[in-house]
């Protein structure tokens, strides 16, 4: 859940997967049907669905385009900076980069 008590579903992939949108949709449906976190989550708010993967298949963009849910695509990369290994997350839509 995020800071506004909105449900957030993350799907982390270690490679390209053309069905990540459908998988997130199934998770969302199950959570909305059963509402397992009803004491902490505001289910009246739209669910955020976040796919994290090193590479997105072009079908992911088509599936997201014609879907009514809120999807965020983050591209994952490992980046060596000096002596540190960092994980980089790049938002595909606005190209904002975060490091972990």
Secondary structure by P-SEA (a helix, b strand, c coil): cccccbbbbbbbbccccccaaaaaaaaaaaaaaccccccccccccbbbbbbbcccccaaaaaaaaaccbbbbbbbbbbbbcccbbbbbbbcccccccccc
